């Protein structure tokens, strides 16, 4: 096997791992949003589809329209516990914030939003129960 073939094979494995991690995060997020909407029917919890794969033209258009790298996965628009709202970044177990996500987190905290990273449903439930009181 040539070096190029080995590199291509490695790239495919990396893509497969990232794809599985994204699916895990998506399933976690779906479960959390479903639970939140069943428990708190009037809660404004939402997701801005900021990520995903797009072609160059669509990506450029979205950037001009205000898409911002690092924005969290879920937004809870309710002031509570002295905060203006709650920002939640969903991560597969072991996932880490990107530099853009860290910068977004810092900005949210400066503006008196609570920012949390969640990697399982139980922690999400605890977070919402504590935050909403």
N, C-alpha and C positions, 0 to 999 in steps of 0.2 A: 504494500500500500504506500502510495506517495505521501509526501508531507501535506500536500494540498488536500488529498482525500482524508487524511487523518484529521486535519483542521476542520474540514466540512462535517465530518462525523461528530467531532466534539461540539461544533456549533449547533448541530441538530439536538444533541443531548441537552445542552444549555437551554435551548428554546423549549424543549419538552418539560424541563424542570420549572422554568418560568411560567409556562402555560398551566401546569398543574397547580402552582402556587396561586396564580390569578384565579383559577376556578375555585380553589379552597377559600380565598378571600371573598369571592362573589357569593358562594353558598353561605358563608358565615354572615355576610351582610344581609342577604335575603332573610335568613332566620331571625336576625336581630330586628330588622324593620318590621317583619310580620308580628313578632312578639310585642314590640312597642305599640304598633297600631291597634292590636287587640286589647292591650292593657290600658292605653291612654288614647282613647278614640279622638279626642280633640287636640292631640299633640301634633304640632307642625314639625315633622321630621322628614328630611328630604336628602336626595343625592343629586349632585350635579355631575353629569357624565363627562368628566374632564379628561379621562384617560382613553385607552383603546388605540387601535391602529387606524390611521387615516392616511390618505394620500397627501402629497406635499401641498397641493393647492388647497385642499380642505383644511389642513393643519394651519396654513398661513392665514386663511380667512378667519378661522376660529381664534387665532392669536390676536388678530386685529380687532375682533369683536369682544375681547376681554378674557379669553381663557388664560388661566394662570397656573403654571407648573407648581405642584406641591400642595394645592388646595385639598383639604381633607375629604374623606368619603361621605360622611354624614353630618348634617347640620340640624341642630335642635333649636328652633327659634322660640325660646321661652326663657325669660329672665328668671333666675333662681339662685339662691345661695350667694347673692352678691355679684353674680356674673350676668352679663348681657345675654348669653346663650352658651350652648355647648357644641363643641366641634369634636368629631370622633374620626380617628383614622383607623381603619380596619387593617389588620395584618394577619397573615398566616403565621402559625407558631414559628417563632424564631425570626420573623421578619423585622427589619430595621427601617427607621425613617431615612429617606433620602435627604441630601443636603437642602433641596428645595422644600421638602416637608418640614424640616427643622426650622428653616427661616419662616415659613408660614406659621408654625406653632408659636415661635417667639413673637411674631406680629400679633397674633390672636391674644396672647397673654398680655401684651402691652395694652391692648384695647379692652381688657377685662372680660375676655371669653375664657371659659374653661376648655382646655384641650386635653383629650385623652386618647391613648392608643389601646385598642382592644383586640385580643386574639382568640377570644372564646365567648360563647353565649352567656355563660354564668357571670363573667365579669361585666359584660354589657348590661345584664339585668341589674346587678348590684349598683353599677354606675348610675343608671337611670333612676333607680329607687332612691338612692342617696341624693342625687341632684334635684329631683323633682319633689323630694320630701314626703 
